[in-house]
Amino acid sequence: MEEIKHIKIEKDMKISALVNEMSEAGFGAKKISEASSIMKKMFEDKECKVFLGVAGAMVPAGMKQIIIDMLENIDIFVTTGANLTHDLIESLGEKHYMGNEFEDDEKLNKEGIDRIHNVFMKNSVYEKLEDFFKENYEELRKCNNIKDFLWKIGELSPGDGILKRCYEKKLPIFCPGIADSGIGLMIWGRIAEGKEKTNIDVFADMNNIIDFSWKAKKAGVIYVGGGLPKNFIQQSLQFSKGSDYGIQITTDRIEPGGSSGAPLREGISWGKMKGNANFVDVFCDATIALPLIYASVK
C-alpha cells in the first residue's frame, strides 16, 4: 500500500504542480490528477485520434475559451445544439452575465432575462440570432449534412468562437441534436415562413464519424457531461476496436442507467472501451474539473 500524502499549497504554485500533488491524495482529487495524466498521454500519442464530447451549458458558464483551446489537441468534436447556440450568440456580439440562482424568476421573465442557474442572458439575443439566419438562410439550407451546416455557420459568423474555429481548422464537428436548440428553432422558423426546406441529411454524419472511428489506429475519448454527445461518439466506437484512453467528467449517478452517469468501464461490455484501456471517471462539476485538468497539461 502507498501512503496518502497531504496536499501542500505553496505560494505562487502552478496548477500543474497542484494537480500533481493531488495524485497522492484520495477521492476526487486523485481522479482529477489521473485525468490529467491520461489527457497528456492521449495528446502525446501520435497514433491516437481524440474524440471530445461536450454536453451541459459550458459556454454560458464561461468554458468557451477552454473548449476553443482544446480544439488544438482533438480530432473530432461532438456537442449539443445549446452550446453552439450560445457560442453563436456571443460571436454575434451578445454576452452572458453573472446572475443569482435565488432571483425571482417571474420578475426576470417580465424583464426579459433568461436564467441558466446563476448565469443571466437577455432574451433579446434571439432577435439578433434570427436576423443572422434570415440573412444567411439560402446559403445554409444548401448544406448536405450537419457537419457542413455547422462549418458554414462558422464561416459566416462575424466573431471568434467554437464554430468559427472548427471551420478554420476544418475540424469535424457533429451535433446530432441540432434541432433541439435555438439554432434548430431558427431553421424551423424559416421553413414555417414558407422558405424552401433544407437539404440536410441528419443521418449522413453517422457515416462520417464511423469512418473516423474505423480508420483510427487508436482512440481517446473525453466526455464533458455525457448525454447525447457521449452516446454519439460511443456508437461510432462500436465499429472500431474500442477506445484506448478515456476521461469522463460528470455529476450524474450510475444507478438510473443513463448514458451520462454510466462509468466508462461499462463501455467495455459494448466494445466501446478496450479492456486494457487507460481511463478514469471524474465525478465533479465540469466547470471545476475541466479547467484544472486541461491547465495542468497545457
Secondary structure, 3 states (H helix, E strand, C coil): CCCCCCCCCCCCCCHHHHHHHHCCCCHHHHHHHHHHHHHHHHHHCCCEEEEEEECCCCCCCCCHHHHHHHCCCCCEEEECHHHHHHHHHHHCCCCCEECCCCCCHHHHHHCCEEEECCEEEECCHHHHHHHHHHHHHHHHCCCCCHHHHHHHHHHHCCCCCHHHHHHHHCCCEECCCCCCCHHHHHHHHHHHCCCCCCCCCCCHHHHHHHHHHHHCCEEEEEEECCHHHHHHHHHHHCCCCCEEEEEEEECCCCCCCCCCCCCHHHHHHHCCEEEEEEEEEEECCHHHHHHHHHHHHC
